[in-house]
C-alpha cells in the first residue's frame, strides 16, 4: 500500500475505482463473492493507511463509484424502452446514481479512518452507511455488499441479522484477509474464524422442513406472459399478451388443481374501472379458482399501481395499492410542472405519476391464509416486507422486471426476494412479467421457477412458513446498534492512542 499511497492522488483514485468495480462481481448474476471479499480487503487496507480521514473518504467515494457503476449498470435499461424520449438520460442516470451511492461509502471510510482505521471501525462505519442507504431519502438498499453472500451457506444468518448482518460478516472476512495478506496472523485468524464458522454451520442449521411442503399443501399457479416492455402497452399487442395469460389460466392442471392463480404486475392493460369485461374473462378461464393480478386503478385524477384478488365468483375481494414508489420512475416531484419541460417519470402515466397507497397491509387469500402483498420495488426494502401489524402466512410479490432488462437487474431483484424470505422465515410467491417467476421457501431457496425471457405457467406447492425469526421480531435495530457501538468504541480507543486492529 505504501507504493500506492506514494502515487499522485488521481492515480490513487483510479486504483480505488478499479478495486470498486471488481467488488461488484459478487452481485448477481456473477456471484463471485470471494472477489468482493478480496476487493473490500484492499479498500480497507488502502484507507486505513491513508494519512487523513479526508483522503480515506475520497478513496471510499472512488471505490464506491466503481462498485455502483457496475452493480447498478442495469439502471440504463429502462431509459432505452423509449429511447427517443429517454435514451439521452441513461448515462446521466448511471453516473449520478453511482456518485450519490458512493457518498455512503465515502462517509463510511472517512468515519473508519477517523476512528483509528481498525477492523471494528471498518465494520461499524460501513454497516451504518448501508443502514443509511436503506432508510434515508426513501431508501435504496440495492446491491448492498452483503448481498454477495445470498448464494452461500451464510444466507441462513440473515434470519438473525438481515442484510446488514450479512454485510458485517463479509466485512469481517475482508478485514481478516487484509491482515493475513499483510502478515498479521495474530489479528487475521480471530477475524477469519467467525465468518468461517458461520459459513460452515449455516447449511447445517437451515431447516430442511421449510423446503418440503406437506403432501396436501395448496398448489399455486404462476403465470408468466413474457411481454417485452417496449411491446407491453402497444395497442396492437396488448390483446395478445392478455389472451396468453387467459390461456395459461385455463390450462388443465398436471396434478392437483391450483388453489390460487397469480398474474404479474400490471398484467391487465386496462384500469380497474374499465376492466369489467377482462375480469369476467379471467373468472371464466379460472373456473372458480381465485386469481391475484396487477393492474392500474383510478381514483378521480389519481393513478395507483395496484394488486387485486378476484374470488371464484369474479368479485374483487381485496385491493392493495403500491405505497413505496420508484422516485423519478413511477413518480416525479413537481411532475405537473416539469412535464412542460418534457421531464416525466419512466412509468408515470402523466404529470406527478402514480399516487402512493396508504402503506403495508395484509390481504385474505381464502383457505391459504393471509398474504403480505408487494409490488416490484417494494420487495427490496426490509422495512416494507417487515411492515406488517400481524404476521402473514406468506409473502406475495408481483413484478414487471422487463424494466430491468436481461442482464443483471432481474437476477439481483430475485436475489433480494430470496433474502427477504430468509429474513422473515416466510415463503414467497413471486410472479414476474418476463421472469424470473419463482416459488421461494422460508429459508430463501427456490423450489420452482420460470426462467427469464420465457413464457408459460407452472403449478407448484406452497412451502410452509417457519416460526418468526429473530430478525422478523427485531428488524435492523440490533445490527445498527451493534455497528454504532463498534464505531463509538473505536473512536474512544483512538482518542487514547490505542493502535487499531
Secondary structure, DSSP 8 states (H G I E B T S, - for coil): -HHHHTS-HHHHHHHHHHHHHHHGGGSTTT--HHHHHHHHHHHHHHHHTSSSHHHHHHHHHHHHHHHHHHHTGGGGGGGGTTHHHHGGGHHHHHHHHHHHHHHHHHHHHHHHHHTTS-HHHHHHHHHHHHHHHHHGGG---TT-GGGGGTTSGGGGGHHHHHHHHHHHHHHHHHHHHHHHHTT-HHHHHHHHHHHHHHHHHHHHHS-GGGGS--TT--EEEEEE----HHHHT-TTTHHHHHHHHHHHHHS--SSS--SEEE--TT-SSS-GGG-HHHHHHHHHHHTT--EEEEEEEEETTEEEEEEEEE-TTS-EEEEEE--S--BTTTB-TTHHHHGGGT---TT-SSTTBB---S---EEE-GGG-EEEEEEGGGGG-HHHHT--SS--SEEEEEE-GGGGTTTTHHHHHHHHHHHHHHHHT--EEEEESSS-EEEE-TTS-EEEEE-TT--EEEEEE-----S--HHHHHTTHHHHHHHHHHHHHHHHHHHTT----
